[in-house]
Amino acid sequence: MNDKSLYKETVEGKQTVDIQVDDLTVEHELSIEILHKDLLDTVLEGDEIVADKSLKFHKIYIDKVDIRKYVYQGKQIPIYHHEGQGPSEMIGNHLFFPGKWKLKYNNPPRQYFAGWNGSLQKINSPEKVKTKNFYLDQLKNLMSK
């Protein structure tokens, strides 16, 4: 969290990781990364990968808010084994290479994610906001007469 390591243990299988963040500053950046992956962690049979070290987010909660649907707003800059091996930026719920996956959010998380979710709704499109403001202005004019 905010470039401070709060959990640095081996995760095997499905595992729940709970961390406590006592930093009450407004802006935060959650980062998750896979460490110590090398070429031997990817097993090939011919051209097919049959085993690979990876990390998948099944559930992520911040302040009891399920942010799974926001995971795709986070981004990872992968550190590949070979230069030019893949895209420079990854978006998703899987980590296959080292490199921090980062998601920015603000405190309080409940309010932030609720507002973010609302900002993506059609009612907040520029056209809808313009129409709403037009009618609000007309109502104000009528009430001031």
Protein Blocks (a to p, Z undefined) as FASTA:
>chain_A
ZZiafbdcddehjdddddddfbfbfbdcdddddehiafklpccehjacfbdcddddfbdc
eehiafklmmmmpccddddfbghkbcfbdcdjbdfbgciddddddddfklmmmmmmmmmp
mklgmklmmmmmmmmmmmmmmmmZZ
